[in-house]
Amino acid sequence: MSEENGLDVFGQKWLPRLEAEMRVVLSAPSNAARRHYQMMHYHMGWVDESFQPGAFGTGKRIRPLLCLMACEAVGGDPALALPAAAAVEILHNFSLIHDDIEDGDETRRHRPTLWTIYGVPQAINVGDGMFTLAFASLLRSKQAGVADDRVVAALGRFTACCAALTEGQHLDMWFETQSHVQVADYLRMIEGKTASLVATSLSLGALIGGATPVADDALYGFGHHLGLAFQIQDDILGIWGDPGVTGKAAGNDILRRKKSLPLLYALNHPTVGPQLIDHLAQPLDESDLSDVYALLAASDAQAFAEEQMHSHHEAGLSALAEALGDQAVTSPLRALADDLLLRRA
Amino acid sequence: MSEENGLDVFGQKWLPRLEAEMRVVLSAPSNAARRHYQMMHYHMGWVDESFQPGAFGTGKRIRPLLCLMACEAVGGDPALALPAAAAVEILHNFSLIHDDIEDGDETRRHRPTLWTIYGVPQAINVGDGMFTLAFASLLRSKQAGVADDRVVAALGRFTACCAALTEGQHLDMWFETQSHVQVADYLRMIEGKTASLVATSLSLGALIGGATPVADDALYGFGHHLGLAFQIQDDILGIWGDPGVTGKAAGNDILRRKKSLPLLYALNHPTVGPQLIDHLAQPLDESDLSDVYALLAASDAQAFAEEQMHSHHEAGLSALAEALGDQAVTSPLRALADDLLLRRA
């Protein structure tokens, strides 16, 4: 990430204010339910298991940064969009709490997941609490000075995004029970699970910054394509990433039979597909990886996925140009998009 | 329920329209995620396990009726409040889906609970979907013709209610792990779990009907006291109700050691408490019930609970009179409150 693209400068200015906003929204009332909120603080990386303050992994805050940048890009004051930025980050974190339960994941950001410590019942309810506070955060836009019609429009986008998130998660779990999944269905799933919230983050910032409907839609489109490109990049790195850089074991996604874009493309390939299906139907260990990689290569799955990624990257940049005109090229949004898609981990 | 109080007439007119509104909000898009919505329809009592239409138990729709009645009581058109009424009923149903998972309950309205059929992961996500659609429903008020400032005010009440629900559920689960619970803490719990949504149902109808802030607050207060009285009545019936009327086995709440108001009052009684604690620390069966009932009688727990119930009933009627003046006496809200608290099941 280079200094001159303005990304670091923007983050240094706004991330501490975002953090402060989220701490206000998620603050514990001084009553018997305090523990309910302290569990949220554990998940956010603010406290340890015993609720003692500390600095733990918090994630990259990409979505709220996109929200604040979009607000500035359309000529608004990012301070007005702080409640909305906090809302998208809190919503994202709520979805991780429930996803971790649903997927049985025991580790998140190098720490035990919430449900492994406090039990599934409390963790479900803590997720519901954070879901609620995401809406509460967005409603604070009114106190920040956003007009009622903009608040209602933002809530419309936000609610549609929540519906898309649950549809995407439904499909993700449903696919795990299906032997055959089409590439188009997979793309619909990541549209719901990933692209929708990225797009909504940008749209909320745009709406609050006073964007025209055309600019708002264009920024939503930029986020939609960016989100898809980002997820496809993630899928590619999960199979061909450098383990020394990604921190994940080589072939990990293959050994887990994770339904990602390259694997589904190869499974649907007319000649490679049947052979790959046979391979995956048997127990897999590291000695099988070279055969699977050879089949993936024979199907051109990597080229297909990279083409998809680049095509969404390009479509995203077109949408950004439509939204911002000449300013698109020097916008920190452009820098962030390029950074995300050139990453190697 | 007598004809002349207007309750039946109101329900016959508005319940079918409420049902239609909820079916629109929870309608399945014709895409791969259709099954996600069909699971909601199962929980709502509209379809069977295989998603074939049928008529199953749906609950009494008390909350949406209160919402629509409050709108009419302040001079508004109940049609404007249909989206809000649908929202409170959908929110209530969402909370039941997650509560059933958290409590491990296998039966609801004489049918298997959602999680027992489709698994915990999908059921958590279906709950999240309905939580989302409760907000989507409330936002439809705008399309119904409600002004933006009223929509934002209603969303503020609704979000605060969601937070109270999760706090109440947190306390309920937390109390199960505690040997000693104070009566005041218990009342705080049912305030969050029960009274808050009843109060909010009334307030949303009032806000949408154009109530003054004073009338809105008074109707909220009416709902708050009504909700508390209703829950305390439920607690009393759980211990002293006629099994032939309630349909529950005699002493069921005692055998389950359910932390209800009369039991907690007796457990906190200076002389009876220690004896009751000893009893409950040992395995319980029906032969122990007469001893437990004798201890409850010695503590005057029933009189205490009934006094609490009547006091909330009275406070509720005062609030209703404050909100509606002379019309309070003949209002269907008054009839519904009296009906609920004179019930024997």
HADDOCK unambig.tbl for C-alpha pairs under 7 A between the chains (distance, minus, plus):
assign (segid A and resid 33 and name CA) (segid B and resid 167 and name CA) 5.73 0.50 0.50
assign (segid A and resid 33 and name CA) (segid B and resid 170 and name CA) 6.71 0.50 0.50
assign (segid A and resid 33 and name CA) (segid B and resid 171 and name CA) 6.26 0.50 0.50
assign (segid A and resid 36 and name CA) (segid B and resid 167 and name CA) 6.89 0.50 0.50
assign (segid A and resid 36 and name CA) (segid B and resid 170 and name CA) 6.32 0.50 0.50
assign (segid A and resid 102 and name CA) (segid B and resid 121 and name CA) 4.34 0.50 0.50
assign (segid A and resid 121 and name CA) (segid B and resid 102 and name CA) 4.34 0.50 0.50
assign (segid A and resid 122 and name CA) (segid B and resid 170 and name CA) 6.81 0.50 0.50
assign (segid A and resid 125 and name CA) (segid B and resid 166 and name CA) 6.18 0.50 0.50
assign (segid A and resid 125 and name CA) (segid B and resid 170 and name CA) 6.93 0.50 0.50
assign (segid A and resid 128 and name CA) (segid B and resid 166 and name CA) 6.76 0.50 0.50
assign (segid A and resid 129 and name CA) (segid B and resid 163 and name CA) 6.06 0.50 0.50
assign (segid A and resid 129 and name CA) (segid B and resid 166 and name CA) 5.65 0.50 0.50
assign (segid A and resid 132 and name CA) (segid B and resid 159 and name CA) 6.29 0.50 0.50
assign (segid A and resid 132 and name CA) (segid B and resid 162 and name CA) 6.12 0.50 0.50
assign (segid A and resid 132 and name CA) (segid B and resid 163 and name CA) 6.11 0.50 0.50
assign (segid A and resid 135 and name CA) (segid B and resid 159 and name CA) 6.85 0.50 0.50
assign (segid A and resid 136 and name CA) (segid B and resid 159 and name CA) 6.09 0.50 0.50
assign (segid A and resid 148 and name CA) (segid B and resid 148 and name CA) 5.82 0.50 0.50
assign (segid A and resid 148 and name CA) (segid B and resid 149 and name CA) 5.91 0.50 0.50
assign (segid A and resid 148 and name CA) (segid B and resid 152 and name CA) 6.85 0.50 0.50
assign (segid A and resid 149 and name CA) (segid B and resid 148 and name CA) 5.92 0.50 0.50
assign (segid A and resid 152 and name CA) (segid B and resid 148 and name CA) 6.85 0.50 0.50
assign (segid A and resid 152 and name CA) (segid B and resid 152 and name CA) 6.91 0.50 0.50
assign (segid A and resid 159 and name CA) (segid B and resid 132 and name CA) 6.31 0.50 0.50
assign (segid A and resid 159 and name CA) (segid B and resid 135 and name CA) 6.86 0.50 0.50
assign (segid A and resid 159 and name CA) (segid B and resid 136 and name CA) 6.09 0.50 0.50
assign (segid A and resid 162 and name CA) (segid B and resid 132 and name CA) 6.13 0.50 0.50
assign (segid A and resid 163 and name CA) (segid B and resid 129 and name CA) 6.04 0.50 0.50
assign (segid A and resid 163 and name CA) (segid B and resid 132 and name CA) 6.12 0.50 0.50
assign (segid A and resid 166 and name CA) (segid B and resid 125 and name CA) 6.18 0.50 0.50
assign (segid A and resid 166 and name CA) (segid B and resid 128 and name CA) 6.77 0.50 0.50
assign (segid A and resid 166 and name CA) (segid B and resid 129 and name CA) 5.66 0.50 0.50
assign (segid A and resid 167 and name CA) (segid B and resid 33 and name CA) 5.73 0.50 0.50
assign (segid A and resid 167 and name CA) (segid B and resid 36 and name CA) 6.86 0.50 0.50
assign (segid A and resid 170 and name CA) (segid B and resid 33 and name CA) 6.74 0.50 0.50
assign (segid A and resid 170 and name CA) (segid B and resid 36 and name CA) 6.32 0.50 0.50
assign (segid A and resid 170 and name CA) (segid B and resid 122 and name CA) 6.81 0.50 0.50
assign (segid A and resid 170 and name CA) (segid B and resid 125 and name CA) 6.92 0.50 0.50
assign (segid A and resid 171 and name CA) (segid B and resid 33 and name CA) 6.27 0.50 0.50
